Amino acid sequence: MNAYLIIILAILILGYVLDTITQYLNMKHLGMALPEEVQGIYDEERYQKSQQYLRETTQFGLVRASIALVVTIIFILVGGFNWIDEIARDFDFESVPTGLIFMAILALGSMVLSLPFAIYSTFVIEQKYGFNTTTVRTFILDRLKGFILAAIIGGALLALILWFFEEAGDLAWLYAWIGVTLFIMIIQFIAPVVIMPLFNKFSPLEDDDLASAITDYARRQRFAMKGVFTMDGSKRSTKANAFFAGFGRFRRIVLFDTLVNSMSKEEIVSVLAHEMGHFKMKHILKGLLLSIATSGLMFYILSLFMENEGLSDAFKVDEVSVYASLVFFGFLYSPINDILSIAANALTRRWEYQADAYSAKTTDQSEAMISALKKLHSASLSNLTPHPVYVYMNYSHPPLVQRIQAINALR
């Protein structure tokens, strides 16, 4: 049997087993008493509901992962990639357009297979627990818009990568890395004004008292921004959030309408102070640089496996190509990506503690920050007692109880 095929099957199966074990440990960690730090926001009934929500979403995720594993392995073993490659080559285009067709067929197939799961998650599970506010029309339009944007933006980015690896020789990985980095930076600039409004409506914050409190705090922190906006997050979910969009003086603060309607002025300012803390302590810049560095590593390793005959044979593909190599490499790279993700999560958990501390100190409203965190976790039925192994493997934010304890320790 092909050595690459053995490695790839091992990666798929071991990754599935590891994920299943951590999910199992997380489930077994349920049933603990309501932590003292969250009493007053979570009552026993809602706490039990949060645990049932975790059980149901975990079980659904395991079913989804199991089906995906079986379908992927069968697709590899029966030569599904070769069949798609033959369809793409039948158009008789040059290599780059052929690669775009190949990727488009794979993306369309993946979307079709994942659609029933997305429908069930949105209209059954999320609906059952009172989160879903998405209409069928919005659900369909979101998928159509997402597919069109992926075709335009993703297609342009993929074409750029394919062209570099077809034409640029040994330094193709370097040119691709630079090109993709610049491309993503441009998208980050235009997303708030071009892409995001395609999915949501953004309006200037109408609450003058809240807007004044936010702008006063931002001015004291010397945080340049274009304005404060609300987003109609309630058209899809009852869950609340807030974020910054844009760069430099074009930054804008965006509040979900669900956040504005569920929190006090002090709590909202504390949440935004937390986000500003990330900026002030250069977490956003460090995260960006880290992402650029890891993508450079990925492109370099990719160049070592480009147009590898053994790798193509593992997937039963008759003709070696750059575009197929990109897909096949993704299977080999997944363990490296998982390791990097664990390391990145450890770093971002540390940054979350720092941003919480920044909020508590600069607003002098630690109780407001704690109250806001409690409301956010309660509204989304977050797991309050995750297993430490699961946190280590998957959490980009510390668990709520640890965050509250860290804020209290600042006093």
Contacts in CASP RR format, 6 or more apart in sequence:
PFRMAT RR
TARGET T0000
AUTHOR 0000-0000-0000
METHOD contacts of the structure
MODEL  1
MNAYLIIILAILILGYVLDTITQYLNMKHLGMALPEEVQGIYDEERYQKS
QQYLRETTQFGLVRASIALVVTIIFILVGGFNWIDEIARDFDFESVPTGL
IFMAILALGSMVLSLPFAIYSTFVIEQKYGFNTTTVRTFILDRLKGFILA
AIIGGALLALILWFFEEAGDLAWLYAWIGVTLFIMIIQFIAPVVIMPLFN
KFSPLEDDDLASAITDYARRQRFAMKGVFTMDGSKRSTKANAFFAGFGRF
RRIVLFDTLVNSMSKEEIVSVLAHEMGHFKMKHILKGLLLSIATSGLMFY
ILSLFMENEGLSDAFKVDEVSVYASLVFFGFLYSPINDILSIAANALTRR
WEYQADAYSAKTTDQSEAMISALKKLHSASLSNLTPHPVYVYMNYSHPPL
VQRIQAINALR
2 310 0 8 1.000
2 313 0 8 1.000
2 314 0 8 1.000
3 314 0 8 1.000
4 308 0 8 1.000
4 310 0 8 1.000
4 311 0 8 1.000
4 313 0 8 1.000
4 314 0 8 1.000
4 332 0 8 1.000
5 76 0 8 1.000
5 313 0 8 1.000
5 314 0 8 1.000
5 315 0 8 1.000
7 332 0 8 1.000
8 76 0 8 1.000
8 314 0 8 1.000
8 331 0 8 1.000
8 332 0 8 1.000
9 73 0 8 1.000
9 76 0 8 1.000
11 331 0 8 1.000
11 332 0 8 1.000
11 334 0 8 1.000
11 335 0 8 1.000
12 69 0 8 1.000
12 72 0 8 1.000
12 73 0 8 1.000
12 331 0 8 1.000
13 69 0 8 1.000
15 334 0 8 1.000
15 335 0 8 1.000
15 338 0 8 1.000
16 65 0 8 1.000
16 66 0 8 1.000
16 69 0 8 1.000
19 65 0 8 1.000
20 62 0 8 1.000
20 65 0 8 1.000
22 387 0 8 1.000
22 389 0 8 1.000
22 390 0 8 1.000
22 393 0 8 1.000
22 394 0 8 1.000
23 58 0 8 1.000
23 61 0 8 1.000
23 62 0 8 1.000
23 390 0 8 1.000
25 387 0 8 1.000
25 389 0 8 1.000
25 390 0 8 1.000
26 54 0 8 1.000
26 58 0 8 1.000
26 383 0 8 1.000
26 386 0 8 1.000
26 387 0 8 1.000
26 390 0 8 1.000
27 54 0 8 1.000
27 55 0 8 1.000
27 58 0 8 1.000
28 387 0 8 1.000
29 385 0 8 1.000
29 386 0 8 1.000
29 387 0 8 1.000
29 390 0 8 1.000
30 51 0 8 1.000
30 54 0 8 1.000
30 55 0 8 1.000
30 383 0 8 1.000
30 385 0 8 1.000
31 51 0 8 1.000
31 385 0 8 1.000
32 385 0 8 1.000
34 42 0 8 1.000
34 44 0 8 1.000
34 47 0 8 1.000
34 384 0 8 1.000
35 384 0 8 1.000
35 385 0 8 1.000
35 401 0 8 1.000
37 400 0 8 1.000
37 401 0 8 1.000
37 404 0 8 1.000
37 405 0 8 1.000
38 374 0 8 1.000
38 377 0 8 1.000
38 378 0 8 1.000
38 384 0 8 1.000
38 400 0 8 1.000
38 401 0 8 1.000
38 404 0 8 1.000
40 374 0 8 1.000
41 371 0 8 1.000
41 374 0 8 1.000
41 375 0 8 1.000
41 377 0 8 1.000
41 378 0 8 1.000
42 50 0 8 1.000
42 374 0 8 1.000
42 378 0 8 1.000
42 384 0 8 1.000
46 378 0 8 1.000
46 381 0 8 1.000
47 384 0 8 1.000
49 129 0 8 1.000
49 381 0 8 1.000
50 381 0 8 1.000
50 382 0 8 1.000
50 383 0 8 1.000
50 384 0 8 1.000
51 383 0 8 1.000
53 129 0 8 1.000
53 381 0 8 1.000
54 381 0 8 1.000
54 383 0 8 1.000
56 125 0 8 1.000
56 128 0 8 1.000
57 121 0 8 1.000
57 125 0 8 1.000
60 117 0 8 1.000
60 120 0 8 1.000
60 121 0 8 1.000
60 125 0 8 1.000
64 117 0 8 1.000
68 113 0 8 1.000
71 113 0 8 1.000
75 81 0 8 1.000
76 314 0 8 1.000
76 315 0 8 1.000
76 316 0 8 1.000
77 316 0 8 1.000
78 316 0 8 1.000
79 315 0 8 1.000
79 316 0 8 1.000
79 317 0 8 1.000
80 316 0 8 1.000
81 315 0 8 1.000
81 316 0 8 1.000
81 317 0 8 1.000
81 324 0 8 1.000
81 327 0 8 1.000
81 328 0 8 1.000
82 315 0 8 1.000
82 316 0 8 1.000
82 317 0 8 1.000
82 318 0 8 1.000
84 102 0 8 1.000
84 105 0 8 1.000
84 106 0 8 1.000
85 102 0 8 1.000
85 317 0 8 1.000
85 318 0 8 1.000
85 319 0 8 1.000
85 321 0 8 1.000
85 324 0 8 1.000
86 318 0 8 1.000
87 101 0 8 1.000
87 105 0 8 1.000
88 98 0 8 1.000
88 99 0 8 1.000
88 101 0 8 1.000
88 102 0 8 1.000
88 105 0 8 1.000
89 98 0 8 1.000
89 319 0 8 1.000
91 97 0 8 1.000
91 98 0 8 1.000
91 101 0 8 1.000
93 101 0 8 1.000
95 162 0 8 1.000
95 166 0 8 1.000
95 321 0 8 1.000
95 322 0 8 1.000
95 323 0 8 1.000
96 159 0 8 1.000
96 162 0 8 1.000
96 163 0 8 1.000
96 166 0 8 1.000
96 323 0 8 1.000
98 321 0 8 1.000
98 323 0 8 1.000
99 158 0 8 1.000
99 162 0 8 1.000
99 321 0 8 1.000
99 322 0 8 1.000
99 323 0 8 1.000
100 155 0 8 1.000
100 158 0 8 1.000
100 159 0 8 1.000
100 162 0 8 1.000
100 323 0 8 1.000
102 321 0 8 1.000
102 323 0 8 1.000
102 324 0 8 1.000
103 155 0 8 1.000
103 158 0 8 1.000
103 323 0 8 1.000
103 327 0 8 1.000
104 151 0 8 1.000
106 327 0 8 1.000
107 150 0 8 1.000
111 143 0 8 1.000
111 147 0 8 1.000
115 143 0 8 1.000
118 143 0 8 1.000
119 139 0 8 1.000
122 132 0 8 1.000
122 134 0 8 1.000
122 139 0 8 1.000
123 132 0 8 1.000
123 134 0 8 1.000
123 139 0 8 1.000
126 132 0 8 1.000
126 237 0 8 1.000
129 381 0 8 1.000
130 238 0 8 1.000
131 237 0 8 1.000
131 238 0 8 1.000
131 239 0 8 1.000
131 380 0 8 1.000
132 236 0 8 1.000
132 237 0 8 1.000
133 234 0 8 1.000
133 235 0 8 1.000
133 236 0 8 1.000
133 237 0 8 1.000
133 238 0 8 1.000
134 142 0 8 1.000
134 235 0 8 1.000
134 236 0 8 1.000
134 237 0 8 1.000
135 235 0 8 1.000
138 235 0 8 1.000
138 236 0 8 1.000
142 199 0 8 1.000
142 236 0 8 1.000
145 198 0 8 1.000
145 199 0 8 1.000
149 195 0 8 1.000
149 198 0 8 1.000
153 187 0 8 1.000
156 183 0 8 1.000
157 180 0 8 1.000
157 183 0 8 1.000
160 176 0 8 1.000
160 179 0 8 1.000
160 180 0 8 1.000
160 183 0 8 1.000
161 176 0 8 1.000
161 180 0 8 1.000
161 326 0 8 1.000
162 322 0 8 1.000
162 323 0 8 1.000
162 326 0 8 1.000
164 172 0 8 1.000
164 175 0 8 1.000
164 176 0 8 1.000
164 179 0 8 1.000
165 172 0 8 1.000
165 173 0 8 1.000
165 176 0 8 1.000
165 303 0 8 1.000
165 306 0 8 1.000
165 322 0 8 1.000
166 322 0 8 1.000
168 175 0 8 1.000
168 176 0 8 1.000
170 303 0 8 1.000
172 303 0 8 1.000
172 306 0 8 1.000
173 296 0 8 1.000
173 299 0 8 1.000
173 300 0 8 1.000
173 302 0 8 1.000
173 303 0 8 1.000
174 299 0 8 1.000
176 299 0 8 1.000
177 295 0 8 1.000
177 296 0 8 1.000
177 299 0 8 1.000
177 300 0 8 1.000
180 295 0 8 1.000
180 299 0 8 1.000
181 292 0 8 1.000
181 295 0 8 1.000
187 195 0 8 1.000
188 246 0 8 1.000
188 247 0 8 1.000
189 246 0 8 1.000
189 247 0 8 1.000
189 250 0 8 1.000
191 245 0 8 1.000
191 246 0 8 1.000
192 245 0 8 1.000
192 246 0 8 1.000
192 250 0 8 1.000
192 252 0 8 1.000
196 202 0 8 1.000
196 245 0 8 1.000
200 231 0 8 1.000
200 232 0 8 1.000
200 233 0 8 1.000
200 235 0 8 1.000
201 231 0 8 1.000
201 232 0 8 1.000
202 229 0 8 1.000
202 230 0 8 1.000
202 231 0 8 1.000
202 254 0 8 1.000
203 229 0 8 1.000
203 230 0 8 1.000
204 211 0 8 1.000
204 227 0 8 1.000
204 228 0 8 1.000
204 229 0 8 1.000
204 230 0 8 1.000
205 211 0 8 1.000
205 214 0 8 1.000
205 228 0 8 1.000
205 229 0 8 1.000
205 230 0 8 1.000
205 255 0 8 1.000
205 260 0 8 1.000
206 230 0 8 1.000
207 260 0 8 1.000
209 265 0 8 1.000
210 260 0 8 1.000
210 265 0 8 1.000
210 268 0 8 1.000
211 228 0 8 1.000
213 265 0 8 1.000
213 268 0 8 1.000
213 269 0 8 1.000
214 228 0 8 1.000
214 253 0 8 1.000
214 268 0 8 1.000
214 269 0 8 1.000
214 272 0 8 1.000
215 227 0 8 1.000
215 228 0 8 1.000
217 269 0 8 1.000
217 272 0 8 1.000
217 273 0 8 1.000
217 276 0 8 1.000
217 362 0 8 1.000
217 363 0 8 1.000
218 225 0 8 1.000
218 253 0 8 1.000
218 272 0 8 1.000
218 276 0 8 1.000
220 362 0 8 1.000
221 273 0 8 1.000
221 276 0 8 1.000
221 280 0 8 1.000
221 362 0 8 1.000
223 251 0 8 1.000
223 276 0 8 1.000
223 279 0 8 1.000
223 280 0 8 1.000
224 248 0 8 1.000
224 249 0 8 1.000
224 251 0 8 1.000
225 244 0 8 1.000
225 249 0 8 1.000
225 251 0 8 1.000
225 252 0 8 1.000
225 253 0 8 1.000
226 249 0 8 1.000
226 250 0 8 1.000
226 251 0 8 1.000
226 252 0 8 1.000
227 252 0 8 1.000
227 253 0 8 1.000
228 252 0 8 1.000
228 253 0 8 1.000
228 255 0 8 1.000
229 252 0 8 1.000
229 253 0 8 1.000
229 254 0 8 1.000
229 255 0 8 1.000
230 254 0 8 1.000
230 255 0 8 1.000
230 256 0 8 1.000
230 257 0 8 1.000
230 260 0 8 1.000
231 254 0 8 1.000
231 255 0 8 1.000
231 256 0 8 1.000
231 257 0 8 1.000
232 257 0 8 1.000
233 256 0 8 1.000
233 257 0 8 1.000
233 258 0 8 1.000
234 256 0 8 1.000
234 257 0 8 1.000
234 258 0 8 1.000
237 258 0 8 1.000
238 258 0 8 1.000
238 379 0 8 1.000
239 256 0 8 1.000
239 258 0 8 1.000
239 379 0 8 1.000
239 380 0 8 1.000
240 256 0 8 1.000
240 258 0 8 1.000
240 259 0 8 1.000
240 262 0 8 1.000
240 263 0 8 1.000
240 375 0 8 1.000
240 376 0 8 1.000
240 379 0 8 1.000
240 380 0 8 1.000
241 256 0 8 1.000
241 258 0 8 1.000
241 259 0 8 1.000
242 253 0 8 1.000
242 254 0 8 1.000
242 255 0 8 1.000
242 256 0 8 1.000
242 259 0 8 1.000
242 268 0 8 1.000
242 271 0 8 1.000
242 272 0 8 1.000
242 275 0 8 1.000
243 254 0 8 1.000
243 275 0 8 1.000
244 251 0 8 1.000
244 252 0 8 1.000
244 253 0 8 1.000
244 254 0 8 1.000
244 275 0 8 1.000
244 279 0 8 1.000
245 251 0 8 1.000
245 252 0 8 1.000
245 254 0 8 1.000
246 252 0 8 1.000
253 272 0 8 1.000
253 275 0 8 1.000
255 268 0 8 1.000
258 379 0 8 1.000
259 268 0 8 1.000
259 271 0 8 1.000
260 268 0 8 1.000
262 375 0 8 1.000
262 379 0 8 1.000
263 271 0 8 1.000
263 372 0 8 1.000
263 375 0 8 1.000
264 368 0 8 1.000
264 371 0 8 1.000
266 363 0 8 1.000
266 365 0 8 1.000
266 368 0 8 1.000
267 368 0 8 1.000
267 369 0 8 1.000
267 371 0 8 1.000
267 372 0 8 1.000
267 375 0 8 1.000
268 372 0 8 1.000
269 363 0 8 1.000
269 365 0 8 1.000
269 368 0 8 1.000
270 359 0 8 1.000
270 360 0 8 1.000
270 363 0 8 1.000
270 365 0 8 1.000
270 368 0 8 1.000
270 369 0 8 1.000
270 372 0 8 1.000
271 359 0 8 1.000
271 369 0 8 1.000
271 372 0 8 1.000
271 376 0 8 1.000
273 358 0 8 1.000
273 359 0 8 1.000
273 362 0 8 1.000
273 363 0 8 1.000
273 369 0 8 1.000
274 355 0 8 1.000
274 356 0 8 1.000
274 358 0 8 1.000
274 359 0 8 1.000
274 369 0 8 1.000
275 355 0 8 1.000
276 358 0 8 1.000
276 359 0 8 1.000
276 362 0 8 1.000
277 283 0 8 1.000
277 354 0 8 1.000
277 355 0 8 1.000
277 358 0 8 1.000
277 359 0 8 1.000
277 362 0 8 1.000
278 284 0 8 1.000
278 351 0 8 1.000
278 355 0 8 1.000
280 358 0 8 1.000
281 351 0 8 1.000
281 354 0 8 1.000
281 355 0 8 1.000
281 358 0 8 1.000
283 348 0 8 1.000
283 351 0 8 1.000
283 354 0 8 1.000
283 355 0 8 1.000
290 344 0 8 1.000
290 347 0 8 1.000
294 340 0 8 1.000
294 344 0 8 1.000
298 333 0 8 1.000
298 336 0 8 1.000
298 337 0 8 1.000
301 329 0 8 1.000
301 333 0 8 1.000
301 336 0 8 1.000
302 325 0 8 1.000
302 326 0 8 1.000
302 329 0 8 1.000
302 333 0 8 1.000
305 311 0 8 1.000
305 325 0 8 1.000
305 328 0 8 1.000
305 329 0 8 1.000
305 332 0 8 1.000
306 322 0 8 1.000
306 325 0 8 1.000
306 329 0 8 1.000
307 320 0 8 1.000
307 321 0 8 1.000
307 322 0 8 1.000
307 325 0 8 1.000
308 320 0 8 1.000
308 325 0 8 1.000
308 328 0 8 1.000
309 320 0 8 1.000
311 325 0 8 1.000
311 328 0 8 1.000
311 329 0 8 1.000
311 332 0 8 1.000
312 318 0 8 1.000
312 319 0 8 1.000
312 320 0 8 1.000
312 321 0 8 1.000
312 324 0 8 1.000
312 325 0 8 1.000
312 328 0 8 1.000
314 328 0 8 1.000
315 324 0 8 1.000
315 328 0 8 1.000
317 324 0 8 1.000
342 392 0 8 1.000
342 393 0 8 1.000
344 396 0 8 1.000
345 392 0 8 1.000
345 393 0 8 1.000
345 394 0 8 1.000
345 395 0 8 1.000
345 396 0 8 1.000
346 392 0 8 1.000
348 396 0 8 1.000
348 397 0 8 1.000
349 395 0 8 1.000
349 396 0 8 1.000
349 397 0 8 1.000
349 398 0 8 1.000
352 396 0 8 1.000
352 397 0 8 1.000
352 398 0 8 1.000
352 403 0 8 1.000
353 398 0 8 1.000
353 403 0 8 1.000
353 406 0 8 1.000
356 369 0 8 1.000
356 373 0 8 1.000
356 403 0 8 1.000
356 406 0 8 1.000
356 407 0 8 1.000
357 406 0 8 1.000
357 407 0 8 1.000
357 410 0 8 1.000
359 365 0 8 1.000
359 369 0 8 1.000
360 366 0 8 1.000
360 369 0 8 1.000
360 407 0 8 1.000
360 410 0 8 1.000
361 410 0 8 1.000
363 369 0 8 1.000
366 407 0 8 1.000
366 408 0 8 1.000
366 410 0 8 1.000
366 411 0 8 1.000
369 407 0 8 1.000
370 404 0 8 1.000
370 407 0 8 1.000
370 408 0 8 1.000
373 400 0 8 1.000
373 403 0 8 1.000
373 404 0 8 1.000
374 400 0 8 1.000
374 404 0 8 1.000
376 382 0 8 1.000
377 384 0 8 1.000
377 400 0 8 1.000
382 400 0 8 1.000
383 399 0 8 1.000
384 399 0 8 1.000
384 400 0 8 1.000
384 401 0 8 1.000
385 399 0 8 1.000
385 401 0 8 1.000
386 395 0 8 1.000
386 399 0 8 1.000
391 398 0 8 1.000
391 399 0 8 1.000
397 403 0 8 1.000
398 406 0 8 1.000
END
